[in-house]
Structure formats: C-alpha cells, structure tokens
C-alpha cells in the first residue's frame, strides 16, 4: 500500500490531508472543552447542535459552493478553504457566547464542505492507474481512522502541560501546513463543465449523474447502510459504556478505538481484496454484515446486570461495524471515478459527499432520540431495519452484470 507514496504529487497531498486531519482532531477535543466552559451541564446539547449544523451544512451548502467555484483552479479552492478554516479555528478561543460557536462552526464546516470533495475529485487525475488509485484510497481511509485514534491521545498529552485553548493553535497549524503543501504543489488541470448552465442546474448536476445510473443509485442506498451503522456507534457508545456497562471515560475511548481498529483492518486488506473480487461483491458484502452487527447490539440493554456479557457483545460488534462500513466507503471513490466523465467529476464527488451525509440526518435522531425515549434496544432494532432495507435496495439497484467499478466506464 505504501508504494503509492512514491508518487510525489500524491505524497504531498496525502501529507496535507494528514496534517489537516490532525488539526481537526485537536479541534474536536478543544471544542468539547470550550462548550463545557460556556454551557456546563448543557455542553452535550451545544455539541449536538454543532453536529446538526455540520450535517446540514454538508448536505445543503456543499453542492452550492461546488457549483459556484467549479471554474476556479482546484489549488485556489483548496488553499482558500484551508485558510478560512485556519482563521475560524484562530477565532474560536475568543468566543464567550454559545451562538458565536454555532456561527463559527457553520463557516468552518462550509469550508470543509468545500475542501473535501474538491480534494477527492483531484486524486483520480493524480493517480490515473487503477491499482495506484485503489491503494491511495485505502491509505486515505487509514489516515482517517488513525486520526480518530491518535488525535485524542495527542490532545491528552498536550493538555497535561497546557490549557485547552492552545489546542486551537494546533488546529490552526494543521490547516496552514495543509494550505502550504497544496499551494506549493502543481495539480493536474480538472476540466470545467463544457457549458454555462443556470446555478440551480449546476447545483444538482452531480445528483442527476448519480440518479441516472443504476450502480450509483445502489451507492446511494449503501450510504444509508453506512449511516445506520456509524450513527449508532457515534451517538450511543458513551451511553452503552458509561450507563449500561458502567465503564469509565477510558473505556469509551477503547470502545471507539475498536470501531476504528475494525476500519483500519479493512483498509489494509482492501487493495488485495479488490484485486480478486468485484467492487459489488465487496461493498454488498459489507452491507450484509452491518445489519447483523446492529442486531447483535439489541441485547446490550439486557446485559446490565452482567457487564462482562455486554463487553463481550460490544467489542466485537464495534470492530465488525468498523470493518463492514469501511468495506463500503473505501471503494466508493472508485465507483465515482469510473461512473463520471472528467468534466463532471467534481460535481459527482460533491453530490456523494452531500448525499452520504444526508443519511445521518435520519440515523442520528433514531440512535439518540429513539434510544432516549423508547429504549436503546428499540433504537438498535430500528437501525437494523433501516440498514437491512437499504442493503436490499442496493442489491436490487446495482446490476450484477456491472459488478466491477471500471468495466462500463469506457463505454461512457
């Protein structure tokens, strides 16, 4: 997998991704502590609102920004987004009102919604060979997972010797380093759309490409499978560990680490797996496993008298969910690359970025609100049904004769 780092341009872009992710990880920790300073016991509500703002921004704002900036050089778009993120991170320690957090988070996430799909749409031109591209995707997935595990540890080490406000400076440094790396790299020219259509048409261009193709319609259903599995983990891990199983804050980190470890394991084996199995088999295989793992978690509320049993369920379930969702998400960019023409690729990557996050607007409330009011077993069962229906829909929409990502691309 590391052979792909021999490509100088990709190596610089990957390094930019890693330092930006590190900055984002530090920001996550610092933002939680800032929310607690401002809101005390209501910090959870503040962070929940910030998360909702993030998702709405990703779904509603990303396609608009992509349409507005589609004729700008990709390097200009990426560097500008990084500089905006750095400026917002620099301003966050100065806030003293909750509404100010919400405003800055909206701008920050709008910049992230600009950066991520633009970055992803450039990589196919940087790594034109299919094998290199697949290895690059796995390495990128690995970076996301390692960031989720290592950034909190880095933040904890920093907090041992300094106040949390200094973490924001680490975030600023990460975004500035990313801007410098991208700004000093000559990127391939990504063709702009061939004609100038109305803004509304351009905003919806990527979504129309996805809806027009059976394979990408199947991908839309697979996005919901991922949202169901990931939503339960992100929203309810702290409840399962602290409330149902009586675990510590460290135990919460361990549980989340198991989810990340499962994803890392899948990312490591995927390049070889995709060399011998069709994309459809790998991705639908992951989609079949997610409902099974979710179903297993329905027994967790009943294990309260015996937490050892609960841990015996939670740890493997989280690791399996991490691996299964990675089997779906990591090859996704291959589908987008081969199912789109070069001039429409940025719009398609943006549409996937936006629509994949739309699923969380459904699964987050199911995991949180249904769990709080109807019981966590009911929430897990509901998400199991959602994931099962979505996986079945994906299997029906994705034709079996178009199982390999690259096969039909040559005909388009």
C-alpha positions, -999 to +999 in steps of 0.1 A: +000+000+000+028+024+008+042+021-027+017+047-038+036+073-017+063+071-044+041+094-065+055+128-054+023+148-060+001+123-042+026+121-013+024+159-008-014+158-010-016+129+014+007+147+038-016+178+036-046+155+044-028+140+074-018+173+090-053+188+083-069+157+099-046+161+129-057+197+133-094+186+130-089+160+157-074+186+181-103+209+173-128+182+183-113+179+217-109+216+222-144+224+211-159+200+236-140+216+264-149+251+252-186+240+251-183+228+287-168+261+298-196+281+282-226+258+289-216+235+318-241+206+321-257+217+288-224+211+268-239+180+253-268+200+238-243+225+225-222+198+208-253+181+195-265+214+179-230+219+164-231+184+149-265+191+134-251+223+119-223+203+104-246+178+088-270+204+074-240+224+060-226+193+043-260+184+028-272+219+018-241+241+013-216+218-003-234+215-037-239+252-039-203+261-031-191+235-056-213+250-084-201+285-076-164+275-076-164+249-104-145+271-129-118+281-104-085+263-102-086+234-077-055+246-060-071+280-054-102+264-040-083+241-017-059+267-003-087+292+003-107+266+022-077+258+044-070+294+051-107+300+061-106+270+084-074+283+100-089+317+105-120+303+122-100+280+144-080+310+155-111+329+164-128+301+184-108+306+216-121+342+217-158+334+218-178+339+250-213+331+238-228+298+226-243+315+195-208+325+184-198+289+185-227+280+162-218+308+137-181+299+135-188+262+132-211+269+103-184+288+084-158+262+094-179+233+081-188+252+049-151+255+043-146+218+050-176+210+027-157+229+000-123+213+007-131+176+010-150+169-023-126+192-043-097+173-028-112+139-036-120+149-072-084+158-079-069+124-068-082+104-098-061+127-121-031+124-097-033+086-097-046+075-131-036+038-127-064+018-111-041-001-088-024+031-075-058+047-071-071+018-050-040+019-028-044+056-024-080+053-013-071+027+013-042+048+026-066+078+028-091+057+048-063+045+071-054+082+077-089+090+088-090+060+112-056+066+127-066+103+132-096+092+152-074+071+175-042+092+177-056+128+178-073+123+212-040+108+226-021+138+212-046+162+228-044+144+261-006+147+261-008+184+253-034+190+280-011+176+306+012+206+301-010+234+288-046+247+287-071+235+261-071+269+243-036+260+230-052+231+211-068+256+188-034+268+178-025+232+169-056+232+147-045+264+130-010+250+124-025+219+108-047+239+083-019+263+075+005+234+068-021+218+046-025+251+027+012+254+022+016+219+009-013+222-015-003+257-026+032+246-035+021+215-055+013+217-092-021+199-095-035+184-127-060+206-145-095+194-140-117+204-169-146+228-161-181+220-173-185+225-211-213+250-209-226+276-185-259+264-171-281+282-145-269+279-109-297+255-099-288+232-127-252+232-117-260+226-081-280+195-090-256+183-117-238+157-097-270+143-082-285+139-116-255+119-128-258+096-097-296+091-101-293+084-138-270+053-133-282+021-116-248+015-100-247+049-084-283+046-073-272+015-055-244+035-039-270+060-026-287+031-008-253+019+005-247+053+020-277+048+043-263+014+054-231+032+065-251+059+082-271+034+102-240+015+114-219+046+121-247+066+136-253+041+164-216+040+173-210+077+173-242+086+192-246+058+217-211+045+225-209+068+255-244+057+267-236+020+263-203+022+280-210+047+308-246+039+316-253+004+306-220-012+312-207+011+340-174+018+322-150+048+325-141+076+302-111+055+292-134+026+283-154+049+260-121+056+241-113+019+240-148+011+225-144+038+198-109+025+192-123-009+184-146+006+158-115+024+143-094-008+145-120-027+125-120+000+098-082+001+098-081-037+093-105-035+063-085-006+048-053-027+050-067-057+032-089-039+006-063-034-021-057-071-024-094-079-019-104-056-047-078-072-070-096-105-068-132-096-061-156-073-079-165-040-062-201-050-060-193-082-041-171-064-016-194-035-009-226-055-008-208-080+015-201-052+039-237-040+036-249-075+046-227-076+077-238-042+091-275-052+099-262-084+116-238-065+138-266-039+146-290-067+155-264-081+180-264-048+199-301-050+207-292-074+235-269-048+252-296-032+274-304-066+288-268-072+299-267-045+326-267-070+355-237-088+338-215-062+321-189-089+312-215-102+287-222-067+275-185-061+268-183-095+250-210-082+226-199-046+223-162-050+215-166-074+185-198-057+173-180-023+171-150-038+154-172-056+129-192-024+122-159-006+116-147-031+091-181-035+074-186+002+069-151+006+056-157-021+030-185+001+017-169+036+020-134+029+008-142+017-027-169+044-032-145+068-049-136+041-075-173+040-085-175+077-087-143+079-107-153+054-133-190+064-135-184+100-143-167+119-171-137+141-162-155+174-166-184+163-143-163+145-116-161+174-092-199+177-092-203+140-087-179+138-058-197+168-042-230+151-046-218+119-030-203+140-001-236+158+004-260+129-001-239+105+021-242+128+050-279+132+045-284+097+058-270+109+092-299+133+095-321+102+098-299+079+117-286+103+144-321+111+157-330+074+156-299+065+176-303+094+201-339+103+204-354+068+200-328+054+223-336+080+250-374+078+248-382+043+236-351+024+248-318+015+233-329-019+221-356-003+201-332+022+186-308-006+176-336-026+162-349+003+142-314+010+127-312-027+119-343-025+099-331+007+081-298-010+072-315-042+061-339-024+038-311-001+024-288-031+018-316-050+000-324-019-021-287-015-031-285-051-042-316-047-064-305-014-079-268-024-086-270-048-116-250-079-111-235-077-146-219-043-137-201-057-107-167-041-114-162-003-110-142+003-141-159-020-166-186+003-180-166+035-178-151+030-212-185+030-228-195+064-214 
